[in-house]
Amino acid sequence: TALTRYYYTLGYPDVPIEATADRNPETNGKLLTYRISEGRRYNIGEILVSGNTRTADKLIRTRSGLREYTPFNPETILVAQTNLYATGLFRHVDIAPLDRDNGDVRTLVIQVDEAKPITVTPGVGVKEYAGPRVNLDITENDLYRIERLVFEGNMMVPEADLRAQINI
């Protein structure tokens, strides 16, 4: 709900909100009552990075958008994961608080699994009028650009050979 999201932005990730609707005898309408138990307020403490071999820790922290000593907001954590996936540099991203109790400060760990720097994708297919096709797609992953080299070719098969192949 909007009320839960509001408390998330303030650093209350565990806030339970209970709503009750009672009849208002004065107006014969409904009277909404919210019971909110804020609980503990948390801030993001240190942001640790692990699993990276080619990508700098600083770049990962910056691209995540997370900042130390700001309110701990579960929705901001999801946005940070999306931001890191959007770079194309990672196959997997997980952001979680450490299980140690540091009072009102939560240390976060950004665990990444880097994507391969070069991807080779072969492909084959058939077009009705062009015949069999082959292609080889070579992509280099880089934060600031994606280099792509594609080789394609048609293998034209004479109609007589095609019939012979089918009849075998």
LINNOR-V697681 format. One record per residue. N is the residue number from 0. SS is DSSP state (H for helix, E for strand, C for the rest). D_FIRST is the distance of its C-alpha to the first C-alpha in whole Angstrom. Layout:
n:N ss:SS d_first:D_FIRST
n:N ss:SS d_first:D_FIRST
This chain:
n:0 ss:C d_first:0
n:1 ss:H d_first:4
n:2 ss:H d_first:5
n:3 ss:H d_first:5
n:4 ss:H d_first:6
n:5 ss:H d_first:9
n:6 ss:H d_first:10
n:7 ss:H d_first:11
n:8 ss:H d_first:13
n:9 ss:C d_first:15
n:10 ss:C d_first:16
n:11 ss:C d_first:14
n:12 ss:C d_first:13
n:13 ss:C d_first:14
n:14 ss:C d_first:12
n:15 ss:E d_first:11
n:16 ss:E d_first:9
n:17 ss:E d_first:11
n:18 ss:E d_first:11
n:19 ss:E d_first:15
n:20 ss:E d_first:16
n:21 ss:E d_first:20
n:22 ss:E d_first:23
n:23 ss:E d_first:24
n:24 ss:C d_first:28
n:25 ss:C d_first:28
n:26 ss:C d_first:27
n:27 ss:C d_first:26
n:28 ss:E d_first:23
n:29 ss:E d_first:19
n:30 ss:E d_first:18
n:31 ss:E d_first:15
n:32 ss:E d_first:15
n:33 ss:E d_first:12
n:34 ss:E d_first:14
n:35 ss:E d_first:13
n:36 ss:E d_first:15
n:37 ss:C d_first:15
n:38 ss:C d_first:18
n:39 ss:C d_first:19
n:40 ss:C d_first:19
n:41 ss:C d_first:20
n:42 ss:E d_first:21
n:43 ss:E d_first:23
n:44 ss:E d_first:26
n:45 ss:E d_first:29
n:46 ss:E d_first:28
n:47 ss:E d_first:31
n:48 ss:E d_first:31
n:49 ss:E d_first:33
n:50 ss:C d_first:35
n:51 ss:C d_first:36
n:52 ss:C d_first:39
n:53 ss:C d_first:40
n:54 ss:C d_first:37
n:55 ss:C d_first:37
n:56 ss:H d_first:34
n:57 ss:H d_first:34
n:58 ss:H d_first:33
n:59 ss:H d_first:30
n:60 ss:H d_first:29
n:61 ss:H d_first:29
n:62 ss:H d_first:28
n:63 ss:H d_first:25
n:64 ss:C d_first:24
n:65 ss:C d_first:23
n:66 ss:C d_first:25
n:67 ss:C d_first:26
n:68 ss:C d_first:25
n:69 ss:C d_first:22
n:70 ss:E d_first:19
n:71 ss:C d_first:18
n:72 ss:C d_first:14
n:73 ss:H d_first:14
n:74 ss:H d_first:12
n:75 ss:H d_first:16
n:76 ss:H d_first:17
n:77 ss:H d_first:16
n:78 ss:H d_first:18
n:79 ss:H d_first:21
n:80 ss:H d_first:22
n:81 ss:H d_first:21
n:82 ss:H d_first:23
n:83 ss:H d_first:26
n:84 ss:H d_first:26
n:85 ss:H d_first:27
n:86 ss:C d_first:30
n:87 ss:C d_first:32
n:88 ss:C d_first:33
n:89 ss:E d_first:31
n:90 ss:E d_first:31
n:91 ss:E d_first:29
n:92 ss:E d_first:26
n:93 ss:E d_first:25
n:94 ss:E d_first:23
n:95 ss:E d_first:23
n:96 ss:E d_first:23
n:97 ss:C d_first:27
n:98 ss:C d_first:27
n:99 ss:C d_first:29
n:100 ss:C d_first:28
n:101 ss:E d_first:29
n:102 ss:C d_first:27
n:103 ss:C d_first:24
n:104 ss:E d_first:25
n:105 ss:E d_first:24
n:106 ss:E d_first:26
n:107 ss:E d_first:25
n:108 ss:E d_first:27
n:109 ss:E d_first:27
n:110 ss:E d_first:29
n:111 ss:E d_first:30
n:112 ss:E d_first:33
n:113 ss:E d_first:35
n:114 ss:C d_first:35
n:115 ss:C d_first:39
n:116 ss:C d_first:41
n:117 ss:E d_first:43
n:118 ss:E d_first:42
n:119 ss:E d_first:45
n:120 ss:E d_first:44
n:121 ss:E d_first:47
n:122 ss:E d_first:46
n:123 ss:E d_first:49
n:124 ss:E d_first:49
n:125 ss:E d_first:51
n:126 ss:E d_first:51
n:127 ss:C d_first:53
n:128 ss:C d_first:55
n:129 ss:C d_first:55
n:130 ss:E d_first:56
n:131 ss:E d_first:54
n:132 ss:E d_first:52
n:133 ss:E d_first:51
n:134 ss:E d_first:49
n:135 ss:E d_first:48
n:136 ss:E d_first:45
n:137 ss:E d_first:45
n:138 ss:E d_first:42
n:139 ss:E d_first:42
n:140 ss:E d_first:39
n:141 ss:C d_first:38
n:142 ss:C d_first:36
n:143 ss:C d_first:37
n:144 ss:C d_first:39
n:145 ss:E d_first:39
n:146 ss:E d_first:43
n:147 ss:E d_first:44
n:148 ss:E d_first:47
n:149 ss:E d_first:47
n:150 ss:E d_first:51
n:151 ss:E d_first:51
n:152 ss:E d_first:54
n:153 ss:E d_first:56
n:154 ss:E d_first:58
n:155 ss:C d_first:60
n:156 ss:C d_first:62
n:157 ss:C d_first:65
n:158 ss:H d_first:65
n:159 ss:H d_first:68
n:160 ss:H d_first:66
n:161 ss:H d_first:63
n:162 ss:H d_first:65
n:163 ss:H d_first:67
n:164 ss:H d_first:64
n:165 ss:H d_first:62
n:166 ss:H d_first:65
n:167 ss:C d_first:66
